[in-house]
């Protein structure tokens, strides 16, 4: 079970979601993807993506300024 | 706002000549300028200057017009000044409002620019422009929010598609877009994608299945070709039958491997074919190809080992879409064993056919109700040809009275029940009337996969008829033996009885000779004589039956005899109608007329008694020639016979009565009416004449007696018999008889006739006596049956002593074989005991006068 970090800071939505989508094929079941983002709709978009694709959103952590760190389990 | 008239009208100018109107598209500056002066590029004084120098204005200016113009200009200038001052006050307030409003707008725009589309600001402002600007910002934010939401929706949708496509690419054909999006396009895309995945999945599954099937098919074909006991090929349509593909089966079939045959490397397939078969194969294949038909061939090949094999081939042409022949494909199999078996089977079949068709007995196979096979013998037996018998219903071939039992046995046998397998029945010939008695032997077999019955039929019609004939013959023989025995008995009785009668008759006759007719005992003695005569008639009939009485044989016309007797009988029996049907040119018969008359009268009387209420008596004569088969039963010789039949329409007889009708003393008549000797004596008389008598009767219909007498070559004589007087004689007569009573009576009767008499009780004494008196003995009356020495031996001795001696044979028996023999040896006559004086005188005289 690996933890992969994806940095989307400074990238506006829906770019973070698209980047996650690109990353997803490399993930195996059980892997965790940790995504950093600061787009105002970042959390909302990640939640919507997880719900739609059946992934588990493990945690949301506030970072500096408006940034957030979200963990997704595949 | 007041609309003023155009300047050229106020100034009195011509619009066409106005330079302003020329220089700009907008006509005179005054009119629109009054309304839109702020938008005019040139200043009012400049415009005015232009008007003042304008040739058009100059051309039409007047003091009035100049005054008007100035008034107007001043008025308008003052108006403009007032408006400008009001505007300056409003503009100061507006600037403040604008600054606040713009700052709000700026902040909002900044937030929007940072990616937050959900910012909203108050749209209240004293400046309409700012208010509108704020509204515009909110609108923009809303619109942008929608766009952002849409882009997020697209992104997530795209991400899901990406994920699904990724899973698909990884082989997960179960991956589907599951999320629901408010975006119609995404929903459509989901449907399209999922449909596409479904179709692709199905295609893949189908393809996979097809591939599996193709692989299985390939494996199957490969296995089949490997295991087939033959060779699969593809070849060109050339004289070499050049092979382009040959299966491994070629090795076991031909001894050559596929690589030897493909491309004619080692040899062509044509080389393998027997030379005599090559042309036939080529012709048959080309004919089939012309018609686009498959071909089947049987021919011989020579294998690598040099052995010859019979092969069976089936193939067909392979054609392009344009109809061009591409190749021949087919299969060749070894049928050598089958061919060998066929030859053996054919030989066996020929043997079987020869056997079945040359059998004397009929052979058949039944299935259902139909004849499935019948051999020549059966067909011929029943009058059909073999082809006609195929599928013929068998039941109608059976005589009606046998159908039910035959059908019942047939059904029970089919049902597995144990029934008689061999029995006799009658079949009907094709002509519908001829019957054949057959012996049927039948059993169950399996024929063409179904239960059937195999049977043999032996025509026993002749055998049955012969058996019946034999039985009849045996019965007749038995009857004949019985009659013979009875005849012997009857003859013995008659002999003794005749001797007794002779004594009574002789004594009565002698007494009467010396008695006056008026004497009281005369009539009684006459009655005695008459009764003795009746008794003699009775014994004569007995002797007739015993075949002893044929001693006056003369050629006779039977028609005459029948006419005479029937006429005489008809006169006394008026209730009987007699009809005659007599043969013209009837052959002569040699008979004792008296006896045949007796036969006829007996038969007439019988017929009359059978018709108590009257009826018809039909008399018929005919010339017939009898062959061996017909007369075998009656122990007579074949040849020409005269037949006469006496047929009545009386009560008839049952079969039991018919069997016994010729027995002596058998009678169906009431006691006292019949002696039971009439037909018995008729039987004996006819038999004694070398003929036979037959009876046919049906109870209630009538009876017919048919008599056959052997025809004679002699001509019939017509002789009238007249009463004979007593003939007296002289000389010594030697009377020989073992009965003292006969010697006494006979010697007295002879004495009465004028003869001197010597008597001897037996042959030996007679010989001695004759030896002593042979010089004076003129006649010997010799009894036949005597003790010590019988008549025959005595006759020979006497004759040897004196060959010219006259001998009259005398017997209580009728003329039998022994008497007949003596007569042939030279005896001069025969006298039947009992005899009266007249008979004795006539016989004695005849004997003495014979040569």
Interface residues (C-beta under 8 A of the other chain):
Chain A: X12 X13 X14 X15 X17 X18 X20 X21 X22 X24 X25 X39 X40 X41 X44 X45 X48 X49 X51 X52 X53 X54
Chain B: X114 X115 X116 X118 X148 X151 X152 X154 X155 X156 X157 X158 X159 X160 X162 X163 X166 X178 X179
